[in-house]
């Protein structure tokens, strides 16, 4: 019995150390990626962040990869990463927002609206969500719904100059 206890203790210690070691490696790789990103070395940063995911899955790392790929205009690859991230973190509002954004870019407006609605169910105060929804409604010709979304945006985020501008532009159109 003592022998089993010692073996279990050693295994528990080793597994615990492995997880801490992997966590430290992930943190270090993320930091290195952040530094590379700040220096404009986006592709190298993305590689570091991808390696960090191997050691520890984190929503923030997926978010960094997706945003960097969007900046690089690699939207198909960004969509792949956002979808992978959402399999691990289905309620991550930033990943949901980026998924909606990529759907808009692809012209999939219904899908984007569903994603924004899902995001707003999780966080009704998410900045820019109502603005994006307003832009989609405006794009598909639903001016009244668009204006309502812009108004919701400024109620949540009064500093959103884009939403104020849209409301002013639409003042006479929807009355």
N, C-alpha and C positions, 0 to 999 in steps of 0.2 A: 504494500500500500504506500509506504514511504517513497519507494522508487517511482511509482506513478505520479505522486505529488511533485517530486523533483523534476521529472520530465515535463509535467504540465507547467510548472513554474518557469522552467527554462524556455519552453515554447512561448508562453505568454510574454515573457520578457523580450524574446527575439522579435515576435510579431509587433509588440509595442514599439520597439526601437526601429523596426523597418518602417512603420507608418510615420513616425516622427522624422526619420531620415528622408523619406519620400516627400513629406510635407515641406521640409527645409529646402530640398532641391527644387520643388515647385515654386516656392516663394522666391528663391534666388533667380530662377529662370524668368519669372514674371518681372522682377526688378530689372534684370538685364534687358528684357524686351521693352520695358518702359523707357529705359535710357536710350536704347536704339531708336525708338519711336520719336522721342524728343529731339533726336539729332536728324530726323528726316529719313532714317533708314527703315522704312516701313516694312519692306519684305523680310529683312533680317529680324525685325521685331516680331512679325507674325510667326516666323519659324521658332523663335524662342517660346512664344506663348503656346504654340502647338505642342512643343516638347513638354511644357509645364503641365498641360492637360493629361499627358501620359501618366504623370505622377499623382495628380490630384485634380479631379473634375471640379471646376468652380464656375458659377455663372458669370462672374466678372471677367474671367479669361475669355469665355465665349464672346462676351460683349465687346471686348477689345479687338478680337480677331474680326468680328463682323463689321465693326465700324471702320477698321483699317481697310478691309476689303472693299467696303462701300466707297471710301475715299479714293482707293485705287481703281474704282469703276469696274471691279470684278464682281458684279452683282450675282451671277450664277453661283460662284464659289461662296459668296457671302450667304446666299440663301441656303446652301448646303450646310454651312456651319451654324446658321441660326436654327435650322430645323434639328440638327444634332443637339444643339444646346437645349432646345425646348423638350427633347426627349428626356433629358436629365433634370431640367428645371422648368416644368410646364407652366408655372405661375410667375416666371421672371418677367416683370413688366417691360424692362428694357429690351429683352429679346423679342417679346411680343410686338412692341412698337417697331422694332427694326424689321420684323417679319411683315408687318402691315406696310411699312415704307417700301420694302422690296416688292410687295404685291402691287402697290401703286405704280412703281417704276415699270413693272411688267404689264400694266394696264388691267390688272385683275381687281377692279374696284369693289366688287361684291365681297371678294375674299378679304380685302383690306378693311372694309367696314366691319365685317364679322370679327376680325382680329382686334380692331379698335374697341368694339363693344365688349369683347372678352377682357381686354386690358382695363376698360373702365369699370367692369364688374369687380375687378381685383383692387383697383385704385382709381376712384372716381375723380381724384384731383391731379392725375398725371398731367404734367405740363405738355402742351402742344398736341395732346390727343384730340381734343375737340377742334383745334385748328386744322389738323390733318383731315379729320372727318368733314369739316366744312369745305376744304379744298376739293375733296372727292365729290361731295354733293354739287359743288359749283361746276366741276368738270363734266358731270353727267347731266347738268341742266336743272338741278333741283335747287334753285336760288333761295327759296324760302327756308328750306332745311339747312342750307349752307349758312345763311345769316344766323339762324338759331344756334348753330354750332359755334360760330364766331362769338356770339354773345355769351354762350356758356364758357368759352375760353377766357374771355376778359373777366368774367365773374370769378373764375378760379385763379387766373393769372393776369391781374390787371396791368402788369408791365409788358404784356405781349403787344408790341407796336404793330406787328403784322396783322393781328386780329382787329385792332382798332382801325387800321387803315382799310381793311376789307369791309368792316361795318360802314364806314363813311362812304366808301365807293358804292356800296349796295343800298344806301339809304333810300334813294328814289326808285331803285329797280324793283324792290319787293313790296312797296307800299301800295 
